[in-house]
């Protein structure tokens, strides 16, 4: 289950960012997962929930955005959605395509608690 190591990497990265930028409590971590990334979103969520228990992220929600596969044809230069993993241009039937989306595996943003400013 490589999702556990990915969850660990996400948690480690966010904890480092909290420390580096002195962030207030993180309420949500948003990640983008591409259809070609071979990551099971539910296994990732399960691993994440298991490892945050005794950390500053214990009450943090993991938000997952699924990114479908999209491509661009090198023959006719048109962009399209890849359906059923058929890597062929639906316009000119060329097999010469470039994958433009669907391989993502990244933290897209952190949602942090609002901090009230104190007046001096």
C-alpha positions as CSV (number, residue, x, y, z in Angstrom):
1,X,0.0,0.0,0.0
2,X,2.1,2.9,-1.3
3,X,-0.7,5.3,-0.3
4,X,0.5,5.2,3.3
5,X,4.0,6.4,2.3
6,X,2.3,9.1,0.2
7,X,0.1,10.1,3.2
8,X,3.3,10.2,5.4
9,X,5.0,12.4,2.8
10,X,2.0,14.8,2.8
11,X,1.9,15.0,6.6
12,X,5.7,15.6,6.8
13,X,5.6,18.3,4.1
14,X,2.7,20.1,5.8
15,X,4.3,19.9,9.3
16,X,7.5,21.3,7.9
17,X,5.5,24.1,6.3
18,X,3.7,24.9,9.5
19,X,7.1,25.1,11.3
20,X,8.8,27.1,8.6
21,X,6.0,29.7,8.2
22,X,4.6,29.6,11.8
23,X,1.1,28.8,10.4
24,X,-2.0,28.7,12.5
25,X,-3.8,25.4,12.9
26,X,-4.4,23.7,9.5
27,X,-8.0,22.9,9.0
28,X,-7.8,21.2,5.6
29,X,-5.2,19.9,3.2
30,X,-6.2,19.8,-0.5
31,X,-4.5,17.3,-2.8
32,X,-4.9,16.7,-6.5
33,X,-4.7,13.1,-7.7
34,X,-4.6,12.3,-11.4
35,X,-6.3,9.3,-12.9
36,X,-2.9,8.0,-14.1
37,X,-1.1,8.4,-10.7
38,X,-2.0,4.9,-9.5
39,X,-3.2,6.3,-6.1
40,X,-6.4,5.0,-4.5
41,X,-8.0,8.1,-3.0
42,X,-9.8,6.1,-0.2
43,X,-6.6,4.2,0.7
44,X,-4.8,7.6,0.8
45,X,-7.5,9.0,3.1
46,X,-7.4,6.0,5.4
47,X,-3.6,6.2,5.7
48,X,-3.8,10.0,6.3
49,X,-6.4,9.6,9.0
50,X,-4.3,6.9,10.7
51,X,-1.1,8.8,10.9
52,X,-2.4,12.2,12.0
53,X,-3.8,11.1,15.3
54,X,-1.1,12.3,17.6
55,X,0.1,15.2,15.5
56,X,-0.8,18.9,15.2
57,X,-2.9,17.8,12.2
58,X,-5.2,15.5,14.3
59,X,-8.3,17.5,13.3
60,X,-7.3,18.3,9.8
61,X,-9.5,17.2,6.9
62,X,-8.0,15.8,3.7
63,X,-9.7,17.1,0.6
64,X,-9.1,15.1,-2.6
65,X,-9.6,16.5,-6.1
66,X,-9.6,13.8,-8.8
67,X,-8.1,14.9,-12.1
68,X,-9.2,13.1,-15.2
69,X,-6.9,12.3,-18.1
70,X,-6.7,14.9,-20.8
71,X,-4.5,15.0,-23.9
72,X,-3.4,17.1,-26.8
73,X,-2.9,15.7,-30.3
74,X,0.5,16.3,-31.8
75,X,-1.1,15.8,-35.3
76,X,-4.1,18.2,-35.3
77,X,-3.1,20.2,-32.1
78,X,-6.5,19.8,-30.5
79,X,-7.1,19.1,-26.8
80,X,-9.5,16.5,-25.6
81,X,-10.6,14.3,-22.7
82,X,-9.2,10.7,-22.7
83,X,-12.2,8.4,-22.3
84,X,-11.8,4.8,-21.1
85,X,-8.0,5.2,-21.3
86,X,-8.1,5.2,-25.1
87,X,-5.1,7.3,-26.1
88,X,-6.2,8.2,-29.5
89,X,-7.3,11.6,-30.8
90,X,-11.1,11.7,-31.2
91,X,-10.8,14.3,-34.0
92,X,-8.1,12.9,-36.4
93,X,-7.6,9.4,-34.9
94,X,-3.9,9.9,-34.4
95,X,-2.2,8.0,-31.7
96,X,0.4,10.7,-31.3
97,X,-0.9,12.4,-28.2
98,X,0.6,14.2,-25.3
99,X,-0.9,13.7,-21.8
100,X,-1.6,17.1,-20.4
101,X,-3.5,16.2,-17.2
102,X,-4.0,13.1,-15.2
103,X,-0.6,12.4,-13.7
104,X,-0.9,14.9,-10.9
105,X,-0.1,14.0,-7.3
106,X,0.4,17.3,-5.4
107,X,-0.7,19.4,-2.5
108,X,-2.7,22.2,-4.0
109,X,-3.4,24.3,-0.9
110,X,-3.7,24.4,2.9
111,X,-6.7,25.9,4.6
112,X,-5.7,27.4,7.9
113,X,-7.7,28.8,10.9
114,X,-8.2,32.6,11.0
115,X,-6.1,34.3,13.6
116,X,-7.5,37.3,15.4
117,X,-5.1,40.3,15.4
118,X,-4.3,41.7,18.8
119,X,-4.1,45.5,19.1
120,X,-1.1,46.9,20.9
